Amino acid sequence: MNKSELAKRYVLFIISLFFSALGVAFTKHGELGVSPISSIANVLSFKFPSLSLGTWLIIWNCVLILGQIAILRKNFQPIQLLQIPLSFLFGWFTDLGMWIVSNIPADSYPIRITLVFIGIGILGFGISLSVIANVIMNSGEAFVKAITDTIHKNFGNIKIVFDILCVIMSIILSLIFFHFKIIGTREGTVLSALLTGIVVKYFTSRLKKPIESLLSGDIQQKKTLS
């Protein structure tokens, strides 16, 4: 992979962060819960509203990065520290997304659940772009990979367990903070957990070849040859 292609892949990854963050913003605006990995930050944003959801996501992602360092120790690769600035970008993009969707009315359940489905679609699209970019994992997936590399278990299975634990932790925090009420984790969280992977597979299967050709310069080479 040459420097030009690598640069384009990182640009694609940054674009993927924007769409992923916008997807989180849509689901958040529906107030029916967010994706499992964002659910803890979502509950904390309800309890401590002086910090935005984007800021809490930055904090949560940095916690996951510290977790990777603790798990991998000397096997932690310095290149993975790029997750830090990318986590800040994701948090800022989330707050930008919240501003973009802020004027969308969400005063009825049908509209709110529609916002959740739109958010899942955009989030899945964003994640598919990050998969195609194939340069660095986001902190959540990198944390799961750190565990799988250490205990030698299947990534998919550990990811499911991780998502479930995130939801359980968000519910526990909600019960503690809001007098035994579940706040910020609802049916939208369940729908996101069930559907996001399907959306990612759909977009990845259709976008991988054309985007890979664009990244590698195959399209330009074909035009030159013709």
Residue, then its C-alpha position, 0 to 999 in steps of 0.5 A: m500500500n503506497k502513501s497516497e492510498l494510505a492517506k485516502r484510507y484515513v480520509l475515508f475513516i474520518i468520513s466514516l466517523f462523521f456518519s457513525a456520529l450522525g447515526v448516534a445523534f439521530t438515535k439519541h434525538g429519538e430518545l429511545g436509547v442509543s447503540p449498546i457501546s454508546s449507552i453508558a455515555n448516554v446515561l452519564s449525559f443524562k445525569f451530568p448534562s453539563l457535559s455533552l453526549g459527545t464529550w462523554l463519548i470521548i471520555w468513554n472511548c479513552v477509558l476503552i483505550l486505557g483498557q486496551i493498554a492494561i490488557l495488552r501491556k507490552n503488546f499494545q502497538p503505539i499506532q493504536l494511540l491514533q485512537i485518541p485523536l480519532s475518539f475526539l473527532f468522533g465526540w465532536f462529530t456527535d455534538l455536531g450531529m446533535w446540532i444538525v438534528s436538533n430542529i427535527p420534531a420528535d414529539s410523537y412516538p412514530i417520529r421517534i422510532t423513525l429517527v431510531f431506524i434512520g440513525i441505525g441506517i446511518l450508523g451502519f453506513g458509517i461503520s461499513l466505511s470504516v471496515i472498508a478503510n481498514v486502517i484502524m479500529n475504533s476504540g470499542e472494537a479494538f478493546v474487544k480485539a485486545i480481549t480476544d487476542t489475549i484469551h484466544k476466543n472468537f471476536g464475534n462472540i466476545k463482541i456480543v458479550f461486550d455489547i450486553l455488558c455495556v447495556i447492563m452497565s448502563i442500566i445499573l448506572s441508571l438505576i443508581f442515578f435515577h432512583f431505580k428508573i431506567i433512563g437512556t436505555r430503551e427499545g432503540t438500544v435493542l433495535s440498534a444491537l439487532l440491526t446495525g450488523i445487518v446494515v453494515k453487511y448490506f452496505t459493505s457488500r455493495l460498496k467494498k469493490p467500488i470504494e476499494s478500486l477508488l482507493s487503489g487507483d484502479i479506476q484511474q488506471k483503467k481510464t488511462l489504459s482505455 
